[in-house]
Amino acid sequence: MADMADRLEGMLEELSDLAMDALRRATSGDPDSGETGDALALERRILKARRALEKTVTALREGSGTFREPLDDGAA
C-alpha cells in the first residue's frame, strides 16, 4: 500500500504543476476573456481532484506509520 501511496503522491505533484500552469494562463491575458474563465475553471477542477487524491493517499497510509502531512494548496 505504501508503494501505491508513493505513486499517487507523484500524481499530486503533477496536478499541482497543472494547476499552476492553468493559473498562469488565466493571469496572462485579458481578465474578461473566455480563455481566462476556462483556465480558472480548469484550475478549480484540478485542485478538486488533487484534494480527493490527497484523501486517498491519507487513507492508504493510515496505520502504516508512513503518514505524511498533506501538501498545502493555499485553498483554505
PDB file as gemmi writes it, atoms N, CA and C in Angstrom:
CRYST1    1.000    1.000    1.000  90.00  90.00  90.00 P 1                      
ATOM      1  N   MET A   1       0.811  -1.189   0.000  1.00  0.00           N  
ATOM      2  CA  MET A   1       0.000   0.000   0.000  1.00  0.00           C  
ATOM      3  C   MET A   1       0.863   1.266   0.000  1.00  0.00           C  
ATOM      4  N   ALA A   2       1.990   1.198   0.683  1.00  0.00           N  
ATOM      5  CA  ALA A   2       2.871   2.360   0.726  1.00  0.00           C  
ATOM      6  C   ALA A   2       3.399   2.695  -0.661  1.00  0.00           C  
ATOM      7  N   ASP A   3       3.681   1.668  -1.476  1.00  0.00           N  
ATOM      8  CA  ASP A   3       4.157   1.914  -2.840  1.00  0.00           C  
ATOM      9  C   ASP A   3       3.093   2.637  -3.664  1.00  0.00           C  
ATOM     10  N   MET A   4       1.852   2.214  -3.514  1.00  0.00           N  
ATOM     11  CA  MET A   4       0.756   2.858  -4.228  1.00  0.00           C  
ATOM     12  C   MET A   4       0.611   4.309  -3.779  1.00  0.00           C  
ATOM     13  N   ALA A   5       0.702   4.542  -2.474  1.00  0.00           N  
ATOM     14  CA  ALA A   5       0.609   5.897  -1.940  1.00  0.00           C  
ATOM     15  C   ALA A   5       1.743   6.764  -2.485  1.00  0.00           C  
ATOM     16  N   ASP A   6       2.942   6.198  -2.590  1.00  0.00           N  
ATOM     17  CA  ASP A   6       4.075   6.949  -3.143  1.00  0.00           C  
ATOM     18  C   ASP A   6       3.824   7.338  -4.599  1.00  0.00           C  
ATOM     19  N   ARG A   7       3.291   6.418  -5.376  1.00  0.00           N  
ATOM     20  CA  ARG A   7       2.993   6.721  -6.781  1.00  0.00           C  
ATOM     21  C   ARG A   7       1.920   7.793  -6.895  1.00  0.00           C  
ATOM     22  N   LEU A   8       0.916   7.700  -6.037  1.00  0.00           N  
ATOM     23  CA  LEU A   8      -0.145   8.708  -6.067  1.00  0.00           C  
ATOM     24  C   LEU A   8       0.384  10.076  -5.652  1.00  0.00           C  
ATOM     25  N   GLU A   9       1.351  10.099  -4.741  1.00  0.00           N  
ATOM     26  CA  GLU A   9       1.948  11.381  -4.359  1.00  0.00           C  
ATOM     27  C   GLU A   9       2.662  12.020  -5.544  1.00  0.00           C  
ATOM     28  N   GLY A  10       3.244  11.212  -6.409  1.00  0.00           N  
ATOM     29  CA  GLY A  10       3.832  11.756  -7.632  1.00  0.00           C  
ATOM     30  C   GLY A  10       2.776  12.420  -8.499  1.00  0.00           C  
ATOM     31  N   MET A  11       1.595  11.824  -8.526  1.00  0.00           N  
ATOM     32  CA  MET A  11       0.491  12.410  -9.284  1.00  0.00           C  
ATOM     33  C   MET A  11       0.040  13.728  -8.650  1.00  0.00           C  
ATOM     34  N   LEU A  12       0.126  13.813  -7.319  1.00  0.00           N  
ATOM     35  CA  LEU A  12      -0.208  15.068  -6.649  1.00  0.00           C  
ATOM     36  C   LEU A  12       0.692  16.195  -7.143  1.00  0.00           C  
ATOM     37  N   GLU A  13       1.964  15.891  -7.282  1.00  0.00           N  
ATOM     38  CA  GLU A  13       2.919  16.892  -7.782  1.00  0.00           C  
ATOM     39  C   GLU A  13       2.547  17.329  -9.202  1.00  0.00           C  
ATOM     40  N   GLU A  14       2.191  16.353 -10.041  1.00  0.00           N  
ATOM     41  CA  GLU A  14       1.800  16.664 -11.416  1.00  0.00           C  
ATOM     42  C   GLU A  14       0.547  17.530 -11.449  1.00  0.00           C  
ATOM     43  N   LEU A  15      -0.420  17.211 -10.601  1.00  0.00           N  
ATOM     44  CA  LEU A  15      -1.638  18.018 -10.551  1.00  0.00           C  
ATOM     45  C   LEU A  15      -1.338  19.439 -10.084  1.00  0.00           C  
ATOM     46  N   SER A  16      -0.426  19.582  -9.139  1.00  0.00           N  
ATOM     47  CA  SER A  16      -0.033  20.917  -8.679  1.00  0.00           C  
ATOM     48  C   SER A  16       0.578  21.722  -9.820  1.00  0.00           C  
ATOM     49  N   ASP A  17       1.430  21.071 -10.596  1.00  0.00           N  
ATOM     50  CA  ASP A  17       2.047  21.746 -11.740  1.00  0.00           C  
ATOM     51  C   ASP A  17       0.999  22.161 -12.769  1.00  0.00           C  
ATOM     52  N   LEU A  18       0.038  21.275 -13.035  1.00  0.00           N  
ATOM     53  CA  LEU A  18      -1.027  21.602 -13.984  1.00  0.00           C  
ATOM     54  C   LEU A  18      -1.869  22.781 -13.493  1.00  0.00           C  
ATOM     55  N   ALA A  19      -2.155  22.803 -12.201  1.00  0.00           N  
ATOM     56  CA  ALA A  19      -2.931  23.903 -11.632  1.00  0.00           C  
ATOM     57  C   ALA A  19      -2.178  25.221 -11.766  1.00  0.00           C  
ATOM     58  N   MET A  20      -0.882  25.192 -11.513  1.00  0.00           N  
ATOM     59  CA  MET A  20      -0.080  26.411 -11.654  1.00  0.00           C  
ATOM     60  C   MET A  20      -0.054  26.886 -13.104  1.00  0.00           C  
ATOM     61  N   ASP A  21       0.060  25.965 -14.047  1.00  0.00           N  
ATOM     62  CA  ASP A  21       0.033  26.331 -15.465  1.00  0.00           C  
ATOM     63  C   ASP A  21      -1.300  26.979 -15.831  1.00  0.00           C  
ATOM     64  N   ALA A  22      -2.395  26.417 -15.317  1.00  0.00           N  
ATOM     65  CA  ALA A  22      -3.713  26.982 -15.597  1.00  0.00           C  
ATOM     66  C   ALA A  22      -3.831  28.388 -15.018  1.00  0.00           C  
ATOM     67  N   LEU A  23      -3.303  28.589 -13.821  1.00  0.00           N  
ATOM     68  CA  LEU A  23      -3.337  29.927 -13.224  1.00  0.00           C  
ATOM     69  C   LEU A  23      -2.495  30.918 -14.014  1.00  0.00           C  
ATOM     70  N   ARG A  24      -1.354  30.474 -14.502  1.00  0.00           N  
ATOM     71  CA  ARG A  24      -0.522  31.357 -15.325  1.00  0.00           C  
ATOM     72  C   ARG A  24      -1.270  31.786 -16.580  1.00  0.00           C  
ATOM     73  N   ARG A  25      -1.955  30.818 -17.211  1.00  0.00           N  
ATOM     74  CA  ARG A  25      -2.732  31.151 -18.409  1.00  0.00           C  
ATOM     75  C   ARG A  25      -3.852  32.123 -18.066  1.00  0.00           C  
ATOM     76  N   ALA A  26      -4.478  31.921 -16.918  1.00  0.00           N  
ATOM     77  CA  ALA A  26      -5.595  32.778 -16.513  1.00  0.00           C  
ATOM     78  C   ALA A  26      -5.148  34.202 -16.232  1.00  0.00           C  
ATOM     79  N   THR A  27      -3.942  34.361 -15.722  1.00  0.00           N  
ATOM     80  CA  THR A  27      -3.477  35.699 -15.344  1.00  0.00           C  
ATOM     81  C   THR A  27      -2.665  36.382 -16.430  1.00  0.00           C  
ATOM     82  N   SER A  28      -2.393  35.696 -17.525  1.00  0.00           N  
ATOM     83  CA  SER A  28      -1.540  36.291 -18.554  1.00  0.00           C  
ATOM     84  C   SER A  28      -2.316  37.065 -19.616  1.00  0.00           C  
ATOM     85  N   GLY A  29      -3.616  36.913 -19.648  1.00  0.00           N  
ATOM     86  CA  GLY A  29      -4.387  37.571 -20.706  1.00  0.00           C  
ATOM     87  C   GLY A  29      -5.421  38.526 -20.158  1.00  0.00           C  
ATOM     88  N   ASP A  30      -6.394  38.801 -20.989  1.00  0.00           N  
ATOM     89  CA  ASP A  30      -7.500  39.682 -20.649  1.00  0.00           C  
ATOM     90  C   ASP A  30      -8.350  39.018 -19.568  1.00  0.00           C  
ATOM     91  N   PRO A  31      -8.539  39.687 -18.423  1.00  0.00           N  
ATOM     92  CA  PRO A  31      -9.287  39.062 -17.333  1.00  0.00           C  
ATOM     93  C   PRO A  31     -10.747  38.755 -17.685  1.00  0.00           C  
ATOM     94  N   ASP A  32     -11.281  39.415 -18.698  1.00  0.00           N  
ATOM     95  CA  ASP A  32     -12.676  39.202 -19.072  1.00  0.00           C  
ATOM     96  C   ASP A  32     -12.835  38.220 -20.227  1.00  0.00           C  
ATOM     97  N   SER A  33     -11.747  37.633 -20.695  1.00  0.00           N  
ATOM     98  CA  SER A  33     -11.826  36.736 -21.847  1.00  0.00           C  
ATOM     99  C   SER A  33     -12.367  35.367 -21.448  1.00  0.00           C  
ATOM    100  N   GLY A  34     -12.912  34.668 -22.419  1.00  0.00           N  
ATOM    101  CA  GLY A  34     -13.394  33.311 -22.198  1.00  0.00           C  
ATOM    102  C   GLY A  34     -12.260  32.374 -21.846  1.00  0.00           C  
ATOM    103  N   GLU A  35     -11.085  32.609 -22.426  1.00  0.00           N  
ATOM    104  CA  GLU A  35      -9.924  31.761 -22.148  1.00  0.00           C  
ATOM    105  C   GLU A  35      -9.533  31.846 -20.675  1.00  0.00           C  
ATOM    106  N   THR A  36      -9.607  33.048 -20.116  1.00  0.00           N  
ATOM    107  CA  THR A  36      -9.287  33.222 -18.700  1.00  0.00           C  
ATOM    108  C   THR A  36     -10.278  32.457 -17.831  1.00  0.00           C  
ATOM    109  N   GLY A  37     -11.556  32.565 -18.157  1.00  0.00           N  
ATOM    110  CA  GLY A  37     -12.584  31.841 -17.406  1.00  0.00           C  
ATOM    111  C   GLY A  37     -12.388  30.338 -17.500  1.00  0.00           C  
ATOM    112  N   ASP A  38     -12.050  29.862 -18.704  1.00  0.00           N  
ATOM    113  CA  ASP A  38     -11.800  28.428 -18.894  1.00  0.00           C  
ATOM    114  C   ASP A  38     -10.602  27.962 -18.073  1.00  0.00           C  
ATOM    115  N   ALA A  39      -9.538  28.773 -18.062  1.00  0.00           N  
ATOM    116  CA  ALA A  39      -8.328  28.405 -17.313  1.00  0.00           C  
ATOM    117  C   ALA A  39      -8.611  28.364 -15.816  1.00  0.00           C  
ATOM    118  N   LEU A  40      -9.403  29.310 -15.322  1.00  0.00           N  
ATOM    119  CA  LEU A  40      -9.744  29.311 -13.897  1.00  0.00           C  
ATOM    120  C   LEU A  40     -10.625  28.119 -13.539  1.00  0.00           C  
ATOM    121  N   ALA A  41     -11.556  27.780 -14.415  1.00  0.00           N  
ATOM    122  CA  ALA A  41     -12.405  26.614 -14.180  1.00  0.00           C  
ATOM    123  C   ALA A  41     -11.563  25.337 -14.160  1.00  0.00           C  
ATOM    124  N   LEU A  42     -10.600  25.244 -15.073  1.00  0.00           N  
ATOM    125  CA  LEU A  42      -9.709  24.093 -15.117  1.00  0.00           C  
ATOM    126  C   LEU A  42      -8.893  23.997 -13.831  1.00  0.00           C  
ATOM    127  N   GLU A  43      -8.387  25.132 -13.376  1.00  0.00           N  
ATOM    128  CA  GLU A  43      -7.591  25.144 -12.137  1.00  0.00           C  
ATOM    129  C   GLU A  43      -8.427  24.657 -10.960  1.00  0.00           C  
ATOM    130  N   ARG A  44      -9.676  25.083 -10.872  1.00  0.00           N  
ATOM    131  CA  ARG A  44     -10.550  24.631  -9.782  1.00  0.00           C  
ATOM    132  C   ARG A  44     -10.796  23.122  -9.852  1.00  0.00           C  
ATOM    133  N   ARG A  45     -11.015  22.600 -11.068  1.00  0.00           N  
ATOM    134  CA  ARG A  45     -11.227  21.153 -11.226  1.00  0.00           C  
ATOM    135  C   ARG A  45      -9.982  20.372 -10.826  1.00  0.00           C  
ATOM    136  N   ILE A  46      -8.826  20.884 -11.221  1.00  0.00           N  
ATOM    137  CA  ILE A  46      -7.573  20.209 -10.882  1.00  0.00           C  
ATOM    138  C   ILE A  46      -7.375  20.183  -9.367  1.00  0.00           C  
ATOM    139  N   LEU A  47      -7.624  21.301  -8.701  1.00  0.00           N  
ATOM    140  CA  LEU A  47      -7.453  21.343  -7.244  1.00  0.00           C  
ATOM    141  C   LEU A  47      -8.449  20.422  -6.542  1.00  0.00           C  
ATOM    142  N   LYS A  48      -9.660  20.332  -7.077  1.00  0.00           N  
ATOM    143  CA  LYS A  48     -10.648  19.409  -6.503  1.00  0.00           C  
ATOM    144  C   LYS A  48     -10.152  17.968  -6.620  1.00  0.00           C  
ATOM    145  N   ALA A  49      -9.613  17.622  -7.781  1.00  0.00           N  
ATOM    146  CA  ALA A  49      -9.067  16.274  -7.987  1.00  0.00           C  
ATOM    147  C   ALA A  49      -7.872  16.043  -7.073  1.00  0.00           C  
ATOM    148  N   ARG A  50      -7.056  17.057  -6.892  1.00  0.00           N  
ATOM    149  CA  ARG A  50      -5.872  16.939  -6.045  1.00  0.00           C  
ATOM    150  C   ARG A  50      -6.254  16.675  -4.598  1.00  0.00           C  
ATOM    151  N   ARG A  51      -7.273  17.399  -4.117  1.00  0.00           N  
ATOM    152  CA  ARG A  51      -7.721  17.181  -2.739  1.00  0.00           C  
ATOM    153  C   ARG A  51      -8.267  15.763  -2.559  1.00  0.00           C  
ATOM    154  N   ALA A  52      -9.002  15.279  -3.554  1.00  0.00           N  
ATOM    155  CA  ALA A  52      -9.523  13.911  -3.473  1.00  0.00           C  
ATOM    156  C   ALA A  52      -8.378  12.901  -3.457  1.00  0.00           C  
ATOM    157  N   LEU A  53      -7.368  13.150  -4.264  1.00  0.00           N  
ATOM    158  CA  LEU A  53      -6.217  12.253  -4.305  1.00  0.00           C  
ATOM    159  C   LEU A  53      -5.450  12.284  -2.982  1.00  0.00           C  
ATOM    160  N   GLU A  54      -5.354  13.478  -2.365  1.00  0.00           N  
ATOM    161  CA  GLU A  54      -4.716  13.565  -1.046  1.00  0.00           C  
ATOM    162  C   GLU A  54      -5.447  12.705  -0.024  1.00  0.00           C  
ATOM    163  N   LYS A  55      -6.776  12.713  -0.073  1.00  0.00           N  
ATOM    164  CA  LYS A  55      -7.553  11.887   0.845  1.00  0.00           C  
ATOM    165  C   LYS A  55      -7.259  10.409   0.609  1.00  0.00           C  
ATOM    166  N   THR A  56      -7.103  10.028  -0.645  1.00  0.00           N  
ATOM    167  CA  THR A  56      -6.787   8.638  -0.979  1.00  0.00           C  
ATOM    168  C   THR A  56      -5.425   8.254  -0.415  1.00  0.00           C  
ATOM    169  N   VAL A  57      -4.448   9.113  -0.599  1.00  0.00           N  
ATOM    170  CA  VAL A  57      -3.104   8.844  -0.080  1.00  0.00           C  
ATOM    171  C   VAL A  57      -3.154   8.701   1.439  1.00  0.00           C  
ATOM    172  N   THR A  58      -3.883   9.597   2.084  1.00  0.00           N  
ATOM    173  CA  THR A  58      -4.006   9.530   3.546  1.00  0.00           C  
ATOM    174  C   THR A  58      -4.635   8.214   3.968  1.00  0.00           C  
ATOM    175  N   ALA A  59      -5.694   7.795   3.276  1.00  0.00           N  
ATOM    176  CA  ALA A  59      -6.363   6.533   3.617  1.00  0.00           C  
ATOM    177  C   ALA A  59      -5.422   5.343   3.437  1.00  0.00           C  
ATOM    178  N   LEU A  60      -4.612   5.372   2.379  1.00  0.00           N  
ATOM    179  CA  LEU A  60      -3.680   4.272   2.146  1.00  0.00           C  
ATOM    180  C   LEU A  60      -2.580   4.223   3.202  1.00  0.00           C  
ATOM    181  N   ARG A  61      -2.200   5.366   3.718  1.00  0.00           N  
ATOM    182  CA  ARG A  61      -1.105   5.429   4.690  1.00  0.00           C  
ATOM    183  C   ARG A  61      -1.573   5.214   6.126  1.00  0.00           C  
ATOM    184  N   GLU A  62      -2.877   5.291   6.392  1.00  0.00           N  
ATOM    185  CA  GLU A  62      -3.379   5.113   7.757  1.00  0.00           C  
ATOM    186  C   GLU A  62      -2.910   3.789   8.326  1.00  0.00           C  
ATOM    187  N   GLY A  63      -2.358   3.858   9.510  1.00  0.00           N  
ATOM    188  CA  GLY A  63      -1.936   2.652  10.204  1.00  0.00           C  
ATOM    189  C   GLY A  63      -0.631   2.058   9.705  1.00  0.00           C  
ATOM    190  N   SER A  64      -0.040   2.659   8.668  1.00  0.00           N  
ATOM    191  CA  SER A  64       1.196   2.091   8.130  1.00  0.00           C  
ATOM    192  C   SER A  64       2.440   2.735   8.731  1.00  0.00           C  
ATOM    193  N   GLY A  65       2.253   3.812   9.475  1.00  0.00           N  
ATOM    194  CA  GLY A  65       3.394   4.506  10.067  1.00  0.00           C  
ATOM    195  C   GLY A  65       4.139   5.377   9.078  1.00  0.00           C  
ATOM    196  N   THR A  66       3.582   5.558   7.869  1.00  0.00           N  
ATOM    197  CA  THR A  66       4.250   6.380   6.859  1.00  0.00           C  
ATOM    198  C   THR A  66       3.402   7.588   6.497  1.00  0.00           C  
ATOM    199  N   PHE A  67       2.616   8.077   7.466  1.00  0.00           N  
ATOM    200  CA  PHE A  67       1.753   9.225   7.209  1.00  0.00           C  
ATOM    201  C   PHE A  67       2.591  10.464   6.945  1.00  0.00           C  
ATOM    202  N   ARG A  68       2.181  11.222   5.942  1.00  0.00           N  
ATOM    203  CA  ARG A  68       2.823  12.496   5.628  1.00  0.00           C  
ATOM    204  C   ARG A  68       1.770  13.577   5.657  1.00  0.00           C  
ATOM    205  N   GLU A  69       2.176  14.776   6.040  1.00  0.00           N  
ATOM    206  CA  GLU A  69       1.262  15.895   6.044  1.00  0.00           C  
ATOM    207  C   GLU A  69       0.837  16.196   4.616  1.00  0.00           C  
ATOM    208  N   PRO A  70      -0.444  16.524   4.372  1.00  0.00           N  
ATOM    209  CA  PRO A  70      -0.877  16.874   3.027  1.00  0.00           C  
ATOM    210  C   PRO A  70      -0.194  18.152   2.556  1.00  0.00           C  
ATOM    211  N   LEU A  71      -0.026  18.269   1.258  1.00  0.00           N  
ATOM    212  CA  LEU A  71       0.553  19.466   0.673  1.00  0.00           C  
ATOM    213  C   LEU A  71      -0.420  20.619   0.827  1.00  0.00           C  
ATOM    214  N   ASP A  72       0.090  21.807   1.055  1.00  0.00           N  
ATOM    215  CA  ASP A  72      -0.759  22.985   1.204  1.00  0.00           C  
ATOM    216  C   ASP A  72      -0.974  23.604  -0.173  1.00  0.00           C  
ATOM    217  N   ASP A  73      -2.225  23.611  -0.631  1.00  0.00           N  
ATOM    218  CA  ASP A  73      -2.513  24.201  -1.936  1.00  0.00           C  
ATOM    219  C   ASP A  73      -2.939  25.653  -1.805  1.00  0.00           C  
ATOM    220  N   GLY A  74      -2.956  26.169  -0.570  1.00  0.00           N  
ATOM    221  CA  GLY A  74      -3.305  27.555  -0.353  1.00  0.00           C  
ATOM    222  C   GLY A  74      -4.802  27.810  -0.353  1.00  0.00           C  
ATOM    223  N   ALA A  75      -5.610  26.805  -0.641  1.00  0.00           N  
ATOM    224  CA  ALA A  75      -7.068  26.975  -0.671  1.00  0.00           C  
ATOM    225  C   ALA A  75      -7.630  26.634   0.698  1.00  0.00           C  
ATOM    226  N   ALA A  76      -7.865  27.651   1.461  1.00  0.00           N  
ATOM    227  CA  ALA A  76      -8.448  27.404   2.788  1.00  0.00           C  
ATOM    228  C   ALA A  76      -9.481  28.433   3.092  1.00  0.00           C  
TER     229      ALA A  76                                                      
END                                                                             
